[in-house]
C-alpha cells in the first residue's frame, strides 16, 4: 500500500513538473507587468501584451511589401519570358508575368488583400496603403481589351491570363474581386472598372448554379454541393452591388444566401459551420474547417456594413453573425490561434482562419454588434498569435494552402501550410487594421488587471 502511495505521489510530482516546464517554455514575458520577478507572472508562447499601434503598423507595412513584390503587373511572352511591348495585335503566347510566389493578381484571395489595403487607407488616412491596388487596377484597365481580343482570336480558355474576367465560370472568378472593384470605385481608387464589375456581378447574381430554393451551389468536386467558402465568394459582391446601385434585389439575394447557406451548414449545437453539404449525400459527417468558418463571418461582416438596418433581413443576419462568433470564440487555443479543424484541438494552429476571426471579432466590437467585455480580450489574444507568425520580410507562416470540400479528416489534417498560401495575407491586413481601430476606439476602455486584459464600454451599462 505504501509503495502504491509513493508511486502515486511521484507521478503527481512529475505531472506537476511537466506542467511547470511546459509553461516555462514560452519565450515571451508580458512587458506590461513591470515587475519581472513577479512569481505570479509566467511566460507565454506568443506576445501576451497590450498591442501597440506602431508595432502593428510596422508589421502590416512589411506584409504589404511582401504582397507588392509578389504581384508583378506586366505582360511577357510565355515562350521566352521577354516583355511584350507591341500591343497593336494580340499574340497567343502573351501572358501576365507569373508571380514568384504564385500570387495570381485576379484570384479571389487578391480581392481580400485589396479589402485589407483599402481598410488601411481608411484607418490611417494614408493613401500609400492603396498604391498597389491602384497599380493593379490601372494594369487591368489598360490590358483587359488586349486579352479580350486574344480570347476572340485564339480561344485559349483558362490559359488566357484574364480568363476569370473575360469568361468567368465560377464564384471564385467573380465574387471577391467584384466586391473589391466596387469598393475601389466608391472610394475613388484607380480607374473606373464598371464593365468588369457588371460582368462579375452578373455571374454571381444570375449565372452561378443554385439549388431549387435559390441557395448558391457548386457542381464541383461534388454535384449540387453548398460550400461555406461561397458565402464570401458571393455575399460581399451582392452587398456592394446593392450599395453601388441602390437596388434592393442585390440586398435581398445576399440576405437569402446568408440564411440559406447557414440553414444547410451551420450546426447550432456546436456553433460552427461545416465546410460543405452535398444534396446527394445529406447525412455525411461534419468537418468544421477553420477557414470555411472564416469566410462565413467575413461575408456576414461585409453585408452588415452596408445592409440598411431597415431591411427585414438585417436582424436575422446579425443574429446569425453573433451565433457564429460565439461558437468560434469558444474554440480558441491557448496560443490565441484557432485550429485547422476548429473542434479538433490536435490539428495544427492555422493563420488564415485565425486572422479572419480576429478581424470579425474586432470589427463587430467596433461596429457595436457584440460586447467588448465579452470579446475584446479574445480578439487581442488572437492578434498575439498572428503577430508571432509574421516574419520580418512580411511573409506569413502557418497559413493552409487551397483546400477543397472533402469527406475525411486525413485530408484536412494534412493539408500543407506555406508562405505562398495567398488566403492568409488579406485577412492578416484586415485583422491588424481592425485591431488598430479597436485600440483607438473612443467607446472602449482597456484595463490591465490581475495579469490579464479587460475590455469594456466607456460608459458602463446600468
C-alpha positions, 0 to 999 in steps of 0.5 A: 500500500505504501509503495502504491502511495509513493508511486502515486505521489511521484507521478503527481510530482512529475505531472506537476513538473511537466506542467511547470516546464511546459509553461516555462517554455514560452519565450515571451514575458508580458512587458506590461507587468513591470515587475519581472520577478513577479512569481505570479507572472509566467511566460507565454508562447506568443506576445501576451501584451497590450498591442501597440499601434506602431508595432502593428503598423510596422508589421502590416507595412512589411506584409504589404511589401511582401504582397507588392513584390509578389504581384508583378503587373506586366505582360511577357511572352510565355515562350521566352519570358521577354516583355511584350511591348507591341500591343497593336495585335494580340499574340497567343503566347502573351501572358501576365508575368507569373508571380514568384510566389504564385500570387495570381493578381485576379484570384479571389484571395487578391480581392481580400488583400485589396479589402485589407489595403483599402481598410488601411487607407481608411484607418490611417488616412494614408493613401500609400496603403492603396498604391498597389491596388491602384497599380493593379487596377490601372494594369487591368484597365489598360490590358483587359481589351488586349486579352479580350481580343486574344480570347476572340482570336485564339480561344485559349480558355483558362490559359488566357491570363484574364480568363476569370474576367473575360469568361468567368465560370465560377464564384471564385472568378467573380465574387471577391474581386467584384466586391473589391472593384466596387469598393475601389470605385466608391472610394475613388481608387484607380480607374473606373472598372464598371464593365468588369464589375457588371460582368462579375456581378452578373455571374454571381447574381444570375449565372452561378448554379443554385439549388431549387430554393435559390441557395448558391451551389457548386457542381464541383468536386461534388454535384449540387454541393453548398460550400461555406467558402461561397458565402464570401465568394458571393455575399460581399459582391451582392452587398456592394452591388446593392450599395453601388446601385441602390437596388434592393434585389442585390440586398435581398439575394445576399440576405437569402444566401446568408440564411440559406447557406447557414440553414444547410451548414451551420450546426447550432449545437456546436456553433460552427459551420461545416465546410460543405453539404452535398444534396446527394449525400445529406447525412455525411459527417461534419468537418468544421474547417477553420477557414470555411468558418472564416469566410462565413463571418467575413461575408456576414461582416461585409453585408452588415456594413452596408445592409440598411438596418431597415431591411427585414433581413438585417436582424436575422443576419446579425443574429446569425453573425453573433451565433457564429462568433460565439461558437468560434470564440469558444474554440480558441487555443491557448496560443490565441490561434484557432485550429485547422479543424476548429473542434479538433484541438490536435490539428495544427494552429492555422493563420488564415482562419485565425486572422479572419476571426480576429478581424470579425471579432474586432470589427463587430466590437467596433461596429457595436454588434457584440460586447467588448467585455465579452470579446475584446480580450479574445480578439487581442489574444488572437492578434498575439498569435498572428503577430508571432507568425509574421516574419520580418520580410512580411511573409506569413507562416502557418497559413493552409494552402487551397483546400477543397470540400472533402469527406475525411479528416486525413485530408484536412489534417494534412493539408500543407501550410506555406508562405505562398498560401495567398488566403492568409495575407488579406485577412492578416491586413484586415485583422491588424487594421481592425485591431488598430481601430479597436485600440483607438476606439473612443467607446472602449476602455482597456484595463490591465488587471490581475495579469490579464486584459479587460475590455469594456464600454466607456460608459458602463451599462446600468 
